[in-house]
Amino acid sequence: MNGADAGAPLVRAEQDGGVRRLTLNRPEKRNALDSALIEALKAELRAAEADDSVRVVALRGAGKDFCAGADLAALQRVATASVLENLADVDALAELFLLLRELRPPVVALVRGRALAGGCGLATGCDLVLAAESAVFGYPEVRIGFVPAMVMAILRRNLSEKRAFELIATGEPIGAAEAERVGLVNRVWPDERFDAEAATYLVALAARSASAVQLGKRLLYHQDAMGFAAALRAGADLNVLARMTDDTRAGVARFLDRPASEPRS
């Protein structure tokens, strides 16, 4: 694909079963983020949130790259924008990262090619990251004297303190295998098998209990700032709630109806 068609949406949305696929559609710009693309993506995420048929949201980039970070024109505006203009700009991006975390269904990044700067933040802001073997991740902002400030909230929750600091202080990119080793990526597959393997993974995830997955996501992130006792209390309260869902009642009934000869683990 050499470029998005004139009038094509900035984010393409397609659904197959319970999987809603969202595609960043600026391949001619390596899917770089600008205000219009950020707003279009937030709108599609909110639409997925409102649709009970959506069990998994998959996010990918059109063309060769996932997302190369901020759009060049957007970077040029940073130098001349006022404090209030810059504040509005970063608030829009912060809202996107928060939306990914608060969305009920899990969001899975499908990364081919480059995921750099804000694009790397976008990928790691998703609940799960699947990568092709040739994918590249990195935070090169330091090279222009900039700080990947907002994505540090994500990095700090995904990586060790020292590994996170190395990524932002050196700006050096890392390959998919290394990203998986340090915990930035969940799964890596060879490029030629990536689409098929990722599709299988998404279908399997969508087949899981929607209530269990969504409640588990909510509890996991809700516990971030809690002490041990508070986290246990929150877990106990959610345990009670989970027991009352239709999925749990049906699952327990199936488990108890198994023949005695079958293992019950």
Secondary structure, DSSP 4 states (H G I P E B T S, - for coil): --SPPTT--SEEEEEETTEEEEEE--GGGTT-B-HHHHHHHHHHHHHHHH-TT--EEEEEESTT-SB-SB-HHHHHHHTT--HHHHHHHHHHHHHHHHHHHH-SS-EEEEE-SEEETHHHHHHHTSSEEEEETT-EEE-GGGGGT---TTTHHHHHHHS-HHHHHHHHHH---EEHHHHHHHTS-SEEE-HHHHHHHHHHHHHHHHTS-HHHHHHHHHHHHHTTT--HHHHHHHHHHHHHHHHTSHHHHHHHHHHHTS-TTS---
